Amino acid sequence: MWKNPAIIPSIIKKEINKDLSMLCSGKYHNIIPLKEIFDILENNNVIVLQEDNTPWEGLLCGEDAQANINIGAIWSGDGETYFVPCNNSYLVLSWHRMPSGRYEINVYVS
């Protein structure tokens, strides 16, 4: 865990982005691998958030698009777990559906 939950340290972002790159670089997917993307984030105490700072429950539409999604730190204190929105980062996710029906994905934490 890092000191300030509102700012993800660059070393954590680097680790997340390395794992996201391994998931998507040079690969095509039958679906957009949201579960795998979110698992990588959660393994680093980061969660995708909606505008009201609750866990993201959105959907992605279109064959070619980009989404910038808020992220936050999974933080614990006083015996409770809560989510702190990050001021310095968000999840950037873009996708393109190929003629084969498979998706090319680009995803990283800014």
Buried (B, 14 or more C-beta within 10 A) or exposed (E): EEEEBEBBEEEBBEBBBEBBEEBBEEEBBEEBBBEBBBEBBEEBBBBBBEEEEEEBEEEEEEEEEEBEBBBBBBBEEEEEEEBBBBEBBBBBBBBBBEEEEBBBBBBBBE
